[in-house]
Amino acid sequence: MESDFEIGRVVAVDTAEVTIELSRELKALTQSTYEGAREVGKINSYVMLPVGARRLVAIVTRVVLVEEAELKADRTMVTLPSARRLMKATLIGTIDGSTFTQGIATFPVLDNPAHVATKGDLQTIFDIRDEPGAAPADPKIPGFCIEVGRSAVIEDFPVQIDPDAFFGKHAAVLGSTGSGKSCTIAAIIQAILQRPEVLQTNIVVLDTNGEYREAFLNDPIEATYNADIEPKCLYIPSDPAESNDRLVIPYWFMNAEDFVRLFRAGPNVQRPVLLDALRLSRSPSLPQGKAIRLKELLLRDLYRIVALSDESGKTSTEVEDLATGCKDYLDREAPSAGLISGDALAALSKALSAIAVNARRFVGEPDGRRFSKPLPLSVQELVRASLQPVVDALVESGSGGKGPSVSADTPVFFRKTAFVRDSLASAMQREESGGGRTRDYCATMLMRIYRLLEDTRFEFLFGPIAGEWPESSHSLAAFIRDILGLQGGPEEMSSLEQVPKGALPFYDRQRSNGGSKKVVIIDLSLLASEVLENVTALIGRLILEFLQRLGEHSGKALRGSLPVVLVLEEAQNYIHEQRYNDDESISRVVFERIAREGRKYGLSLVVASQRPSELSKTVLSQCSSFVVHRLQNPEDLRYFKEIVPAIYGPLLGQVSSLAPQTALILGECVRAPVLARIREARPIPRSRDPKFYAYWVNPNPAAVPVEAVCRKWEGKDD
């Protein structure tokens, strides 16, 4: 009978919380029902409030004992104090028939009965499907089908999440160090992979601590790799010693903003020079690249001739030299480039000859000192009249060939030596056409470029210090396939003669047509700290832009057709909230964009952090599901409470005292907020706590290979 489950009455109603006075008959806070004895007033347990045909669900957050003395009506006698047991509970959802939904549409009234939850209520809340031989989840509407743990309050009740809700709208796994974040992420992913109906996933883990490889061994019982078993996981190390498998991200995949941030180009002079140099470097890689290159160089020289001829009182002899050199280059290169028609080419060549002759006539024959002399007004007018129309026409012209246009962002191959030696020099000369001191202003940027190109720590990005990355077919496609775990690339990839084995490890893996992988772990633990933000931002941006273009390529049919989960371990290290006077972080810009837009294209974030107060508010506020382990820092607790809906406020008081491997799961991924004991990850990530005392008392401790580690650190070991 329903009265068997009644435990008290509502004595106060707030917008999100009710106060229940427990029945005096509950002597031991236990209610006997036909389903057995039930505990009453246990924190995080559930109570039911029948309101008409519906049943409101509330979660217990506080229990208090209040003693009150009763005064008789005639005021002649005061009885002994009587105890009232009050229980506060947060309203979280409604059961209508056999369906539970989060949220409240109606409220209880005073004296409304309160019931302990029945087994049927709990099965509805937790969406338990206990039919023997239940069919796999519906692919279109999977529901709450991924078991991530067990309720820490209700015995034998599994805690299940909705994968579409958890991954589709971003999720955050938070907790202080040692509270179990890494094991939670590994356990969730393992729970997905262990379902027999799951055939493929695309989960990418940015592992900044080098922990996750052991969690996805292909032989979990023996915790070893077995070459005879096709692994589900691709591990990409950042250790340069693992040359055949190491992380390589060729520099030409970076866009203009990546280069600007990496080289710290200033906004006034350095940035325009760098962008101009990138355009010059990338242009020859396209079919119309020769025409683009000719256009850039012509414009540079013509601008400088016009600018020098306009100087009053001082005109360099460079006018003659520039005009002569420009004419020679034009006559040699223009006919095959197709940039300028025959008549226009002849007219421009004639104009440049006239400028050179007139400049020589008024400057005079060169002597050892080559003194500059001003050009008369008539010659200045000749220069302007001859060249300005050509300059205007070139500026307005296209690329000079059919096909896609090139920009500083286009991810096409270019040689770093040509970029430094030719393109940067050409870009600075063009900027100096107005007489500025561009080289002086660019000195700091150039020093940083040279330093990065000569630093062995950045070989994964810029290639061998004394060499170049090989030019290869489908290099960008091979890299995208590799980091997403997709099956091997096309047959027309470059041969071993063009791209030797070991030059581009991701290319080797795709060229061998390896099988697809369900999890890709990118180990970033050995990267230089100053480049961590750039690398994480680059990986995130490449995945996002690929998924965007995938939808544009074939219309709406392919938009969101390749769902990708991107796990950001220790995210506070590269997606930190901007503080006063902080430099703009490129990784924060990229991941805030993914947080806002990624869901539309099938890119989901799982953000793991031990310091939520240092995380970008934009990224954290876009998460709709939270797995919260122990958080002890007051600043982290305050910050997190500002992010989550206020209704969860009373529940968050327990976060600072949660046991390891126990977490509060909130948001759309679960039916109702629940305190869960997370399932064991098998194998577990390499994040075990160090055993200090066991080491202290060990009579035969293992030898520490200090010299070997240091030699490798110093780069002396191959």
C-alpha positions as CSV (number, residue, x, y, z in Angstrom):
1,M,0.0,0.0,0.0
2,E,1.1,3.5,-0.7
3,S,0.8,4.5,3.0
4,D,3.6,2.0,3.7
5,F,6.0,4.3,2.0
6,E,4.8,7.6,3.7
7,I,7.6,9.1,5.8
8,G,6.3,12.6,6.6
9,R,4.6,15.8,5.5
10,V,5.8,19.0,3.6
11,V,6.0,22.0,6.0
12,A,7.7,24.5,3.7
13,V,8.0,25.0,0.0
14,D,10.6,27.1,-1.8
15,T,11.1,27.5,-5.6
16,A,13.6,24.6,-5.7
17,E,13.5,23.1,-2.3
18,V,11.0,21.6,0.2
19,T,11.2,21.0,3.9
20,I,9.7,17.8,5.1
21,E,8.8,17.0,8.8
22,L,9.4,13.3,9.3
23,S,6.8,11.2,11.0
24,R,7.3,10.7,14.7
25,E,6.7,7.0,14.2
26,L,10.0,6.7,12.4
27,K,12.0,6.0,15.5
28,A,15.2,4.7,13.8
29,L,14.9,6.6,10.5
30,T,13.9,3.3,8.9
31,Q,10.6,2.6,7.1
32,S,9.3,-0.9,6.8
33,T,7.5,-1.6,3.5
34,Y,6.3,-4.6,1.6
35,E,9.5,-4.3,-0.4
36,G,11.6,-4.5,2.8
37,A,13.1,-2.0,5.2
38,R,14.1,1.4,3.7
39,E,16.5,4.0,5.1
40,V,15.0,7.4,5.5
41,G,16.8,10.7,5.5
42,K,20.0,9.5,3.9
43,I,21.9,12.3,2.1
44,N,21.6,11.9,-1.7
45,S,18.6,9.5,-1.4
46,Y,15.3,10.2,-3.2
47,V,11.9,11.1,-1.8
48,M,8.6,11.2,-3.8
49,L,5.9,13.9,-3.4
50,P,2.6,12.8,-5.1
51,V,0.8,15.8,-6.6
52,G,-2.3,14.7,-8.4
53,A,-1.4,12.1,-11.1
54,R,2.2,13.1,-11.0
55,R,5.0,12.3,-8.6
56,L,7.6,14.9,-7.9
57,V,11.2,13.6,-7.3
58,A,13.4,15.3,-4.7
59,I,16.9,14.5,-3.5
60,V,17.8,14.8,0.1
61,T,20.4,17.4,1.0
62,R,20.0,18.0,4.7
63,V,18.5,16.4,7.8
64,V,18.2,18.4,11.1
65,L,16.8,17.8,14.6
66,V,14.9,20.7,16.1
67,E,13.7,20.7,19.8
68,E,10.7,22.8,20.7
69,A,9.0,23.3,24.1
70,E,5.2,23.3,24.0
71,L,3.2,25.9,26.0
72,K,-0.3,24.9,27.2
73,A,-3.2,27.1,26.4
74,D,-3.7,28.3,30.0
75,R,0.0,29.2,30.2
76,T,0.2,27.4,33.5
77,M,2.3,24.5,32.3
78,V,5.3,24.0,29.9
79,T,5.9,20.4,28.7
80,L,9.2,18.9,28.1
81,P,10.9,19.8,24.8
82,S,9.7,17.6,21.8
83,A,12.0,16.8,18.9
84,R,11.1,17.6,15.3
85,R,13.1,15.9,12.6
86,L,13.2,18.1,9.5
87,M,14.5,17.0,6.1
88,K,15.4,19.4,3.2
89,A,15.2,18.1,-0.3
90,T,15.9,19.7,-3.7
91,L,13.2,19.2,-6.4
92,I,14.8,17.6,-9.4
93,G,12.2,16.1,-11.7
94,T,8.7,14.6,-12.3
95,I,7.4,11.1,-12.9
96,D,4.4,11.1,-15.1
97,G,3.1,7.6,-15.6
98,S,6.2,5.6,-16.4
99,T,8.3,8.5,-17.6
100,F,10.8,10.6,-15.7
101,T,11.8,14.0,-16.9
102,Q,14.1,16.5,-15.2
103,G,12.5,19.8,-14.2
104,I,9.5,20.9,-12.2
105,A,6.2,22.2,-13.7
106,T,4.0,21.9,-10.5
107,F,4.9,22.3,-6.8
108,P,3.7,20.5,-3.7
109,V,1.4,22.2,-1.2
110,L,1.8,22.4,2.6
111,D,1.0,19.1,4.3
112,N,1.6,17.2,1.1
113,P,2.6,13.6,1.9
114,A,6.2,12.6,1.3
115,H,7.1,9.0,0.4
116,V,10.3,7.0,0.3
117,A,11.1,6.0,-3.3
118,T,9.8,2.5,-4.3
119,K,11.9,0.1,-6.4
120,G,9.7,1.0,-9.3
121,D,10.3,4.7,-8.8
122,L,14.1,4.1,-8.7
123,Q,14.0,2.0,-11.9
124,T,12.1,4.8,-13.6
125,I,14.5,7.5,-12.3
126,F,17.6,5.5,-13.3
127,D,16.0,4.1,-16.5
128,I,16.8,0.5,-15.6
129,R,16.0,-2.1,-18.2
130,D,16.1,-5.3,-16.3
131,E,14.4,-7.5,-18.8
132,P,16.5,-10.7,-19.4
133,G,18.1,-10.6,-22.9
134,A,17.3,-7.0,-23.5
135,A,18.0,-5.9,-27.0
136,P,20.9,-3.4,-27.6
137,A,20.0,0.3,-27.4
138,D,18.2,2.0,-30.3
139,P,21.0,3.7,-32.4
140,K,18.8,6.7,-33.0
141,I,17.6,7.1,-29.4
142,P,20.0,5.1,-27.2
143,G,18.8,6.5,-23.9
144,F,20.7,5.9,-20.7
145,C,22.6,2.8,-21.8
146,I,26.3,3.3,-20.8
147,E,27.0,2.1,-17.3
148,V,29.6,4.2,-15.7
149,G,29.3,3.0,-12.1
150,R,26.9,2.2,-9.2
151,S,24.9,4.4,-6.9
152,A,26.8,5.2,-3.8
153,V,23.5,5.5,-1.9
154,I,21.2,2.9,-3.3
155,E,22.5,-0.7,-3.3
156,D,22.7,-2.5,-6.6
157,F,21.5,0.3,-8.8
158,P,23.7,1.0,-11.8
159,V,24.3,4.6,-12.9
160,Q,24.0,4.9,-16.6
161,I,24.5,7.9,-18.9
162,D,23.1,8.8,-22.3
163,P,26.0,8.9,-24.7
164,D,24.3,11.3,-27.1
165,A,23.7,13.8,-24.2
166,F,27.1,13.3,-22.6
167,F,29.2,13.7,-25.7
168,G,26.8,15.7,-27.9
169,K,26.7,18.8,-25.7
170,H,30.2,18.7,-24.2
171,A,31.1,17.3,-20.7
172,A,33.5,18.2,-17.9
173,V,35.3,15.8,-15.5
174,L,36.5,17.8,-12.6
175,G,38.4,17.0,-9.4
176,S,41.5,17.7,-7.3
177,T,44.6,15.7,-8.0
178,G,44.3,12.1,-7.0
179,S,40.5,12.1,-6.9
180,G,40.1,9.8,-9.9
181,K,39.6,11.9,-13.0
182,S,41.8,9.9,-15.3
183,C,40.3,6.6,-14.2
184,T,36.8,8.0,-14.7
185,I,37.5,9.1,-18.3
186,A,39.2,5.7,-19.0
187,A,36.3,3.8,-17.4
188,I,33.7,5.7,-19.5
189,I,35.5,5.1,-22.7
190,Q,36.1,1.4,-21.8
191,A,32.4,1.0,-21.0
192,I,31.6,2.2,-24.5
193,L,34.2,0.0,-26.3
194,Q,33.1,-3.1,-24.4
195,R,29.5,-2.9,-25.7
196,P,29.3,-5.5,-28.5
197,E,27.1,-3.3,-30.8
198,V,29.8,-0.6,-30.8
199,L,31.7,-1.1,-34.1
200,Q,33.7,2.1,-34.4
201,T,34.4,5.3,-32.5
202,N,36.6,8.3,-33.1
203,I,37.9,9.4,-29.7
204,V,41.0,11.5,-29.6
205,V,42.8,12.1,-26.3
206,L,45.2,15.0,-25.8
207,D,47.3,13.4,-23.0
208,T,49.5,16.0,-21.4
209,N,50.7,13.7,-18.6
210,G,51.3,10.5,-20.6
211,E,48.8,8.4,-18.6
212,Y,46.3,6.9,-21.0
213,R,48.3,4.4,-23.0
214,E,48.1,1.7,-20.4
215,A,44.3,2.1,-20.1
216,F,43.8,0.8,-23.6
217,L,46.1,-2.1,-23.9
218,N,44.8,-4.8,-26.3
219,D,45.3,-7.5,-23.7
220,P,43.7,-6.0,-20.5
221,I,44.0,-9.2,-18.5
222,E,47.8,-9.4,-18.9
223,A,48.2,-5.7,-19.3
224,T,50.5,-6.1,-22.3
225,Y,50.5,-5.6,-26.0
226,N,50.0,-8.6,-28.3
227,A,51.1,-8.2,-31.8
228,D,48.7,-10.8,-33.0
229,I,45.7,-8.8,-31.8
230,E,44.6,-5.8,-33.8
231,P,44.7,-3.0,-31.3
232,K,41.8,-0.7,-30.7
233,C,44.1,2.2,-29.8
234,L,46.7,4.2,-31.7
235,Y,49.3,5.7,-29.4
236,I,51.3,8.6,-30.8
237,P,54.3,9.5,-28.5
238,S,56.0,12.9,-28.3
239,D,59.4,11.2,-27.5
240,P,61.7,11.9,-30.4
241,A,63.6,8.7,-29.6
242,E,60.6,6.7,-30.9
243,S,61.3,7.9,-34.4
244,N,59.0,5.5,-36.2
245,D,55.9,6.4,-34.2
246,R,56.5,9.9,-32.9
247,L,54.2,12.8,-33.2
248,V,54.9,14.9,-36.3
249,I,52.8,17.9,-37.4
250,P,54.4,19.6,-40.5
251,Y,54.5,23.3,-40.2
252,W,52.6,24.0,-43.4
253,F,49.5,22.7,-41.7
254,M,49.5,25.9,-39.5
255,N,47.4,28.8,-40.6
256,A,48.5,32.5,-40.5
257,E,47.3,33.0,-36.9
258,D,49.3,29.9,-35.8
259,F,52.5,31.4,-37.3
260,V,51.8,34.8,-35.8
261,R,51.3,33.4,-32.3
262,L,54.3,31.0,-32.5
263,F,56.7,33.6,-33.9
264,R,55.1,36.3,-31.7
265,A,54.8,38.7,-34.6
266,G,53.9,42.3,-33.5
267,P,50.8,43.8,-35.0
268,N,52.2,46.9,-36.7
269,V,55.1,45.8,-39.0
270,Q,56.0,42.2,-38.1
271,R,52.5,40.7,-38.7
272,P,52.1,42.2,-42.3
273,V,55.6,41.0,-43.2
274,L,55.0,37.5,-41.9
275,L,51.6,37.2,-43.7
276,D,53.1,38.5,-46.9
277,A,56.0,36.0,-46.7
278,L,53.5,33.1,-46.1
279,R,51.5,34.0,-49.2
280,L,54.7,34.2,-51.2
281,S,55.9,30.8,-49.8
282,R,52.6,28.9,-50.4
283,S,51.9,30.2,-53.8
284,P,54.3,28.1,-55.9
285,S,52.7,24.9,-54.5
286,L,49.4,25.6,-56.4
287,P,49.0,25.2,-60.2
288,Q,48.7,29.0,-60.6
289,G,51.5,29.6,-58.2
290,K,53.9,30.9,-60.8
291,A,51.5,33.7,-61.8
292,I,50.8,34.5,-58.1
293,R,54.6,34.7,-57.4
294,L,55.2,36.9,-60.4
295,K,52.4,39.2,-59.4
296,E,53.7,39.6,-55.8
297,L,57.2,40.4,-57.0
298,L,56.1,42.8,-59.7
299,L,53.9,44.7,-57.3
300,R,56.8,44.8,-54.8
301,D,59.2,46.4,-57.3
302,L,56.7,48.7,-59.0
303,Y,55.5,50.0,-55.6
304,R,59.1,50.8,-54.7
305,I,59.9,52.5,-58.0
306,V,56.8,54.7,-57.6
307,A,57.6,55.5,-54.0
308,L,61.3,56.4,-54.7
309,S,60.4,58.6,-57.6
310,D,58.1,60.7,-55.4
311,E,60.7,61.5,-52.8
312,S,61.5,65.2,-52.7
313,G,65.2,66.2,-52.6
314,K,66.5,62.7,-52.5
315,T,66.1,60.0,-55.1
316,S,68.2,56.8,-54.9
317,T,69.9,55.4,-57.9
318,E,67.9,52.3,-57.1
319,V,65.2,53.7,-59.4
320,E,67.3,52.8,-62.4
321,D,68.5,49.5,-60.9
322,L,64.9,48.5,-59.9
323,A,63.5,49.4,-63.3
324,T,66.2,47.5,-65.2
325,G,65.9,44.4,-62.9
326,C,62.1,44.4,-63.0
327,K,62.2,44.6,-66.9
328,D,64.6,41.7,-67.1
329,Y,62.5,39.5,-64.7
330,L,59.3,40.5,-66.5
331,D,60.7,39.6,-70.0
332,R,62.0,36.3,-68.7
333,E,59.0,35.0,-66.6
334,A,55.9,36.8,-67.7
335,P,55.2,35.0,-71.0
336,S,55.0,31.6,-69.4
337,A,53.0,32.7,-66.3
338,G,50.0,34.0,-68.3
339,L,49.5,36.9,-65.8
340,I,49.7,39.8,-68.4
341,S,48.5,39.9,-72.0
342,G,51.0,40.4,-74.8
343,D,50.2,44.0,-75.5
344,A,50.2,45.0,-71.8
345,L,53.4,43.1,-71.3
346,A,55.1,45.0,-74.2
347,A,53.8,48.3,-72.9
348,L,55.0,47.7,-69.4
349,S,58.5,46.5,-70.6
350,K,58.8,49.7,-72.7
351,A,57.8,51.9,-69.8
352,L,60.4,50.3,-67.5
353,S,63.1,50.8,-70.2
354,A,62.1,54.5,-70.5
355,I,62.3,54.9,-66.7
356,A,65.7,53.3,-66.5
357,V,67.1,55.5,-69.4
358,N,65.7,58.7,-67.9
359,A,66.9,57.9,-64.5
360,R,70.4,57.2,-65.8
361,R,70.4,60.4,-67.8
362,F,69.6,62.6,-64.8
363,V,71.5,60.6,-62.2
364,G,74.6,60.4,-64.4
365,E,77.0,57.6,-65.0
366,P,77.8,55.7,-61.9
367,D,81.0,56.4,-60.0
368,G,82.5,54.7,-57.0
369,R,80.3,56.6,-54.6
370,R,77.0,56.4,-56.4
371,F,75.6,59.6,-54.9
372,S,71.9,60.0,-55.1
373,K,70.4,62.9,-57.1
374,P,66.8,64.0,-57.2
375,L,64.7,63.3,-60.3
376,P,63.1,66.2,-62.1
377,L,59.4,66.6,-61.9
378,S,59.0,65.6,-65.5
379,V,60.6,62.2,-64.8
380,Q,58.5,61.7,-61.7
381,E,55.4,62.4,-63.7
382,L,56.6,59.9,-66.3
383,V,57.1,57.2,-63.7
384,R,53.6,57.8,-62.1
385,A,51.8,58.0,-65.5
386,S,53.5,54.8,-66.8
387,L,53.3,52.6,-63.7
388,Q,50.3,53.6,-61.6
389,P,47.7,52.1,-64.1
390,V,49.7,48.9,-64.3
391,V,49.9,48.7,-60.5
392,D,46.1,49.2,-60.2
393,A,45.4,46.6,-62.8
394,L,47.6,44.1,-61.1
395,V,46.1,44.7,-57.7
396,E,42.6,44.1,-59.1
397,S,43.6,41.1,-61.2
398,G,43.0,37.5,-60.2
399,S,45.6,34.9,-59.5
400,G,46.4,34.5,-63.2
401,G,45.2,30.9,-63.5
402,K,42.3,28.6,-62.9
403,G,41.9,26.8,-59.6
404,P,41.7,27.7,-55.9
405,S,43.2,30.9,-54.7
406,V,46.1,30.8,-52.2
407,S,46.3,32.7,-48.9
408,A,48.5,32.8,-45.9
409,D,46.1,30.2,-44.4
410,T,46.2,27.6,-47.2
411,P,47.8,24.3,-45.8
412,V,50.0,23.6,-48.8
413,F,53.6,22.5,-48.8
414,F,56.4,25.0,-48.8
415,R,60.1,24.8,-48.0
416,K,61.2,26.4,-44.8
417,T,64.6,27.4,-46.3
418,A,62.8,29.3,-49.1
419,F,60.5,30.9,-46.6
420,V,63.3,32.3,-44.5
421,R,65.8,33.0,-47.3
422,D,63.5,34.4,-50.1
423,S,60.0,35.1,-48.9
424,L,60.8,37.0,-45.7
425,A,63.4,39.0,-47.5
426,S,61.0,39.8,-50.4
427,A,58.2,40.8,-47.9
428,M,60.5,43.1,-46.0
429,Q,61.8,44.8,-49.2
430,R,58.2,45.4,-50.2
431,E,57.4,47.0,-46.8
432,E,60.5,49.1,-47.1
433,S,59.4,50.6,-50.5
434,G,58.1,53.6,-48.6
435,G,61.4,54.2,-47.0
436,G,60.7,52.5,-43.6
437,R,63.1,50.6,-41.4
438,T,61.3,47.3,-41.7
439,R,64.3,45.1,-41.1
440,D,65.0,46.9,-37.8
441,Y,61.4,46.4,-36.7
442,C,61.4,42.7,-37.7
443,A,64.7,41.9,-35.9
444,T,63.1,40.3,-32.8
445,M,60.7,38.2,-34.9
446,L,63.6,37.0,-37.2
447,M,65.7,36.0,-34.2
448,R,62.8,34.0,-32.8
449,I,62.2,32.3,-36.2
450,Y,65.9,31.3,-36.5
451,R,65.9,30.1,-32.9
452,L,62.9,27.9,-33.3
453,L,64.1,26.4,-36.6
454,E,67.4,25.5,-35.0
455,D,66.0,24.1,-31.8
456,T,65.9,20.2,-31.7
457,R,62.8,20.3,-29.5
458,F,60.8,21.6,-32.5
459,E,61.9,19.1,-35.0
460,F,58.5,17.4,-34.8
461,L,57.1,20.7,-36.3
462,F,59.8,22.1,-38.6
463,G,61.6,18.9,-39.5
464,P,65.4,18.2,-39.5
465,I,67.5,21.2,-38.6
466,A,69.8,20.6,-41.6
467,G,67.1,19.4,-44.0
468,E,63.5,19.6,-45.1
469,W,60.3,17.5,-44.7
470,P,59.7,15.7,-48.0
471,E,56.9,16.9,-50.3
472,S,54.2,14.3,-50.4
473,S,50.8,13.6,-51.9
474,H,47.8,13.8,-49.6
475,S,49.9,14.7,-46.6
476,L,47.1,16.7,-44.9
477,A,44.6,13.9,-45.6
478,A,47.0,11.3,-44.2
479,F,47.4,13.4,-41.0
480,I,43.6,13.9,-40.6
481,R,43.0,10.1,-41.1
482,D,45.8,9.3,-38.6
483,I,44.6,11.5,-35.7
484,L,41.0,10.5,-36.2
485,G,41.8,6.8,-36.4
486,L,40.4,6.3,-39.8
487,Q,41.4,3.5,-42.1
488,G,44.4,3.8,-44.5
489,G,44.6,6.4,-47.3
490,P,44.4,6.1,-51.1
491,E,46.7,4.2,-53.3
492,E,48.2,7.3,-55.0
493,M,50.2,8.2,-52.0
494,S,53.9,9.0,-52.5
495,S,56.4,6.2,-52.9
496,L,59.2,5.2,-50.5
497,E,61.7,7.0,-52.8
498,Q,59.8,10.3,-52.5
499,V,58.9,9.9,-48.7
500,P,61.4,7.6,-47.0
501,K,60.2,5.4,-44.2
502,G,60.4,7.3,-40.9
503,A,60.4,10.7,-42.4
504,L,56.6,11.3,-41.6
505,P,55.4,8.6,-39.2
506,F,51.7,9.4,-39.7
507,Y,52.3,9.0,-43.5
508,D,53.9,5.6,-43.0
509,R,50.9,4.4,-40.9
510,Q,48.4,5.5,-43.6
511,R,50.6,4.3,-46.5
512,S,50.6,0.8,-44.9
513,N,46.8,0.9,-45.0
514,G,46.4,0.1,-41.3
515,G,43.1,-0.7,-39.8
516,S,40.9,1.9,-38.2
517,K,41.4,2.7,-34.5
518,K,38.7,3.5,-31.9
519,V,40.9,5.6,-29.7
520,V,43.8,7.8,-30.6
521,I,46.1,8.9,-27.8
522,I,48.4,11.8,-28.6
523,D,51.0,11.9,-25.8
524,L,52.1,15.6,-25.4
525,S,54.0,15.0,-22.1
526,L,57.5,15.6,-23.6
527,L,56.6,18.7,-25.7
528,A,58.3,22.0,-24.8
529,S,55.9,24.0,-22.6
530,E,56.2,27.1,-24.8
531,V,54.7,25.2,-27.7
532,L,52.0,23.2,-25.9
533,E,49.2,25.8,-26.6
534,N,50.2,26.0,-30.2
535,V,50.1,22.3,-30.8
536,T,46.8,21.7,-28.9
537,A,45.2,24.6,-30.8
538,L,46.5,23.3,-34.1
539,I,45.1,19.8,-33.6
540,G,41.8,21.1,-32.4
541,R,41.5,23.6,-35.3
542,L,42.4,21.0,-37.9
543,I,39.8,18.6,-36.7
544,L,37.1,21.3,-36.5
545,E,37.8,22.7,-39.9
546,F,37.9,19.3,-41.5
547,L,34.5,18.5,-40.0
548,Q,33.1,21.8,-41.2
549,R,34.4,21.2,-44.7
550,L,33.1,17.6,-44.6
551,G,29.6,19.0,-44.3
552,E,30.1,21.7,-47.0
553,H,31.6,19.1,-49.4
554,S,28.4,17.0,-49.8
555,G,25.8,19.2,-48.2
556,K,23.7,18.4,-45.2
557,A,24.0,14.7,-45.8
558,L,27.6,14.5,-44.4
559,R,27.3,17.3,-41.8
560,G,27.8,15.7,-38.4
561,S,28.2,12.3,-40.0
562,L,31.6,11.7,-38.4
563,P,31.1,12.3,-34.6
564,V,34.5,12.9,-32.9
565,V,35.2,13.1,-29.2
566,L,38.1,15.2,-28.2
567,V,39.3,14.6,-24.6
568,L,41.3,17.5,-23.1
569,E,43.4,16.2,-20.2
570,E,44.6,18.9,-17.7
571,A,42.8,21.5,-19.8
572,Q,43.7,24.3,-17.5
573,N,47.3,24.2,-18.8
574,Y,46.2,25.5,-22.3
575,I,42.6,26.7,-22.0
576,H,43.0,29.0,-19.1
577,E,40.8,32.0,-18.4
578,Q,42.4,35.2,-19.5
579,R,43.7,37.3,-16.6
580,Y,44.6,41.0,-16.6
581,N,47.6,41.7,-18.8
582,D,47.8,38.1,-20.1
583,D,48.7,37.6,-23.7
584,E,45.9,36.2,-25.9
585,S,46.0,32.4,-25.9
586,I,45.5,30.8,-29.3
587,S,44.4,27.5,-27.7
588,R,41.7,29.3,-25.7
589,V,40.4,31.0,-28.9
590,V,40.3,27.7,-30.7
591,F,38.6,25.6,-28.0
592,E,36.1,28.4,-27.1
593,R,35.1,28.3,-30.8
594,I,34.8,24.5,-30.6
595,A,32.7,24.8,-27.4
596,R,30.3,27.2,-29.2
597,E,30.2,25.7,-32.7
598,G,31.7,22.1,-32.6
599,R,28.4,20.4,-31.7
600,K,26.8,21.4,-35.0
601,Y,29.6,19.5,-36.9
602,G,29.9,16.5,-34.6
603,L,32.9,17.6,-32.5
604,S,32.5,17.1,-28.8
605,L,34.7,18.1,-25.9
606,V,35.4,16.2,-22.7
607,V,37.2,18.7,-20.5
608,A,39.2,17.3,-17.6
609,S,40.7,19.6,-15.1
610,Q,41.9,19.8,-11.4
611,R,41.6,23.6,-11.3
612,P,38.2,24.7,-12.8
613,S,38.8,28.2,-11.6
614,E,41.7,28.5,-14.1
615,L,39.6,27.2,-17.0
616,S,37.9,29.4,-19.6
617,K,34.4,30.2,-18.5
618,T,33.2,30.0,-22.0
619,V,34.4,26.4,-22.4
620,L,33.1,25.3,-19.0
621,S,29.7,27.0,-19.4
622,Q,29.1,25.2,-22.7
623,C,29.3,21.8,-20.9
624,S,25.9,20.4,-20.1
625,S,27.1,17.3,-18.2
626,F,29.5,17.2,-15.2
627,V,31.3,14.4,-13.4
628,V,32.6,16.1,-10.2
629,H,35.1,14.4,-8.0
630,R,36.5,16.0,-4.8
631,L,37.2,19.7,-5.1
632,Q,38.9,21.3,-2.1
633,N,40.2,24.6,-3.2
634,P,37.6,27.3,-2.2
635,E,38.2,29.3,-5.4
636,D,37.5,26.2,-7.5
637,L,34.3,25.5,-5.6
638,R,33.1,29.1,-5.9
639,Y,33.9,29.1,-9.6
640,F,32.1,25.8,-10.3
641,K,29.0,26.9,-8.4
642,E,28.8,29.9,-10.7
643,I,28.9,27.7,-13.8
644,V,26.3,25.0,-13.0
645,P,22.5,25.7,-12.6
646,A,21.6,27.2,-9.2
647,I,19.3,24.3,-8.5
648,Y,22.3,22.1,-7.9
649,G,23.7,24.5,-5.3
650,P,22.6,22.4,-2.2
651,L,24.1,19.3,-3.7
652,L,27.6,20.8,-4.2
653,G,28.3,21.2,-0.5
654,Q,29.4,17.6,-0.3
655,V,32.0,18.0,-3.2
656,S,34.9,18.9,-0.9
657,S,34.5,15.6,1.1
658,L,33.9,13.0,-1.6
659,A,35.9,9.8,-1.4
660,P,38.3,8.8,-4.2
661,Q,36.5,7.1,-7.2
662,T,33.2,8.7,-6.0
663,A,31.7,11.5,-8.1
664,L,28.6,13.6,-8.3
665,I,27.1,13.3,-11.8
666,L,25.0,16.2,-12.9
667,G,23.4,17.5,-16.0
668,E,21.7,16.1,-19.1
669,C,23.6,12.8,-19.3
670,V,21.8,11.3,-16.3
671,R,18.1,11.1,-15.5
672,A,18.7,12.7,-12.1
673,P,21.7,14.0,-10.1
674,V,23.4,11.0,-8.6
675,L,26.3,10.3,-6.3
676,A,28.1,7.4,-8.0
677,R,30.9,5.1,-7.3
678,I,32.7,5.0,-10.7
679,R,33.4,1.6,-12.2
680,E,36.9,0.3,-12.1
681,A,39.0,1.1,-15.2
682,R,40.7,-2.1,-16.4
683,P,43.5,-1.5,-17.1
684,I,43.9,1.8,-15.3
685,P,45.8,4.8,-16.6
686,R,49.4,5.3,-15.4
687,S,48.3,7.7,-12.7
688,R,48.8,5.6,-9.6
689,D,49.8,7.4,-6.4
690,P,53.5,6.9,-5.5
691,K,54.2,4.4,-2.7
692,F,56.5,6.4,-0.5
693,Y,56.6,4.1,2.5
694,A,57.0,1.0,0.4
695,Y,60.1,2.6,-1.2
696,W,61.4,3.8,2.2
697,V,61.3,0.3,3.7
698,N,62.4,-1.7,0.6
699,P,65.8,-3.3,1.4
700,N,66.6,-3.7,-2.3
701,P,65.3,-0.7,-4.2
702,A,65.6,-0.7,-8.0
703,A,68.6,1.0,-9.4
704,V,67.9,4.5,-10.7
705,P,69.4,5.0,-14.2
706,V,70.3,8.6,-13.7
707,E,73.0,8.8,-16.3
708,A,70.9,7.1,-19.0
709,V,68.0,9.4,-18.4
710,C,70.2,12.5,-18.4
711,R,72.1,11.4,-21.6
712,K,68.7,11.1,-23.4
713,W,67.6,14.4,-21.9
714,E,70.8,16.1,-23.2
715,G,70.3,14.5,-26.7
716,K,73.4,12.4,-26.5
717,D,71.6,9.1,-26.9
718,D,70.1,8.2,-30.2
